[in-house]
Amino acid sequence: LTDDSFTSCAELKEDDWVDDFDDDYYTHQCDSPLSEWYATKEERLDELSSASEKALASTPQNSKDMEIIITLMQDFNEFLSSFTTDMHSLDDFRRKNPQYPPNDAITNITHDAAAMTRKLLDHLTRNNVMQKIPQKVEVNAYKMAMAAWTNAFHPDSGDRCEVILEEYGERFGGDMNLMPTLECYHTVLDAHNKSCS
């Protein structure tokens, strides 16, 4: 093989990065903004997942434990919502062609983050601690779990979000002040749209 057999990093355009991406993209030898971005996302997901596993390992005993879980759900939502914003700022192809699905790495990362948010919600409800916190906080937890799936680029995002809405409706369907609003149904539609993008 000769040097002509290889394409240098400088010769690669951003479109090439998008088209040729695979699960090991962020380990590519080229030092590019996109490779650094993926590494940062992976690191942040590991941090949040580790903190979540610690919270899931024990039953919430007091308001401080519950606050930790709610804060983690907020952190996951901020993490997930950053993907679209960051991709548009880093990737001209993605910004101009939002109809194309992202690569497998983004699908996997966002799915794992949304799934962990769902686990945190389940941890609160399964341990019957919701009666110990304000109902509005409980409602917010359902909404955050739904919102997580609107920012997950995964084929199941819409269905997962819809299941949470059904559970939320069963819990507060008879309360005019706490029951799901039209905005919640828009959230489900957004999640279905993301699952097809």
Protein Blocks (a to p, Z undefined) as FASTA:
>chain_A
ZZklpccfklpcfklmmmmpcfklmmpfbdcfklmmmmmmmmmmmmmmmmmmmmmmpccf
bfklmmmmmmmmmmmmmmmmmmmmmmmmmmmklmmmmmbccdfklmmmmmmmmmmmmmmm
mmmmmnopmmmpcfklmmmmmmmmmmmmmmcccfklmmmmmmmmmmmmmmmmmpmklmcc
fklmmmmmmmmmmmmZZ
